[in-house]
Amino acid sequence: MTDSTATTGSGLDALRDRLPDTRREAEALLDRVVRENRFTIAVVFPLVGAIALVASAEGVVPEPYAFHPWFVLFGVIVMRSPLVVGVLPTVDRRALGWIGVLVAYTYLIEGVGVATGWPYGEFAYTVDLGPMLAGVPVALPVFFIPLVLNAYLLCLLLLGPRADSVWVRLATVIPVVVAMDVVLDPGAVSLGFWDFGGGAFYGVPLSNYAGWVLSAVVAVVTLDRAFAAAGIRERLRDCEFMLDDMVSFVILWGGINLWFGNLLPAAVAAAFGVGLVRADRFDTRLFTQWRR
């Protein structure tokens, strides 16, 4: 064996030694990566994303880079990582099965919506969001499921023991999901992501929000069956970054709405931000750590 071969072999051995051997070790590694990069993930990425998307909409970014689908998808996946890593220790076979059901519902309801206009109202995608399947972006679950899961987790956090009642969960998660879409859809319409052909609320028809009530009900029922209540609440209590994706949501879509003069959606985003800070779900010191 040559010296170079021996060196390569020892390097590979050292790399294997650093890799996790068990699921618990892998989860601990992912926790550490997210925790050490919270500012970049939850603040820098949505700020850069908001600037890039607005610049694309305003024609500052030239083709083919404007609204580049892989740039958009990469940014979304990074911003979702605290939520995914936070939930991961609570995911078992039952959870995977029910999440699969929610993924199937996501494609089904969006496909029906594109084809018939029910339940969200007539709309069409006007920006390339990556590969399409029957008129629906293949990556749609990456956009949809975290929205309803964030709303679900936020309500569990704020309600405490009162969330033991499914009726209380429904009564709180539904308006939170609708409020998040009050922020999302006007910003997306202003960017030109999709088009409803006009609507009473910043170009969005009110029927769209009725559709989100239906989707919120399905989400609550499905997530209730996916996760053990005690396990998801314990993880939510102990994992300080689990709702950082909502911080990204506030910065990204709040900033976009503010740029386009959508003042009410921007105000709702700001209200979510205040709620997250007061619930101690985001450490405001992260905004000043770059000074150190």
NORBELTA-V624876 format. One line per field, one symbol per residue. psi: psi as a letter, one per 30 degrees, with the letter a starting at -180 (. if undefined). A space follows every 50 residues. Layout:
psi: ???
//
This chain:
psi: kleeeeeeeeeeeeeeefkkfleeeeeeeeeeeeefgeeeefeeeeeeee eeeeeeeggeklkgfkhkeeeeeeeeeeffeeeeeefeffkaeeeeeeee eeeeeeeeeeeeeeefgkfflklkkgkjhakkjhgkkegeefeeeeeeee eeeeeeeefbffffkeeeeefeeeeeeeeefeeeeeeeeefgelkfgllf jhgkkffefeefeeeeeeeeeeeefekkeeeeeeeeefjfgfgfeeeeee eefeeeeeeggieeeeeeeeeeeeeeefghfkjffffgfff.
//
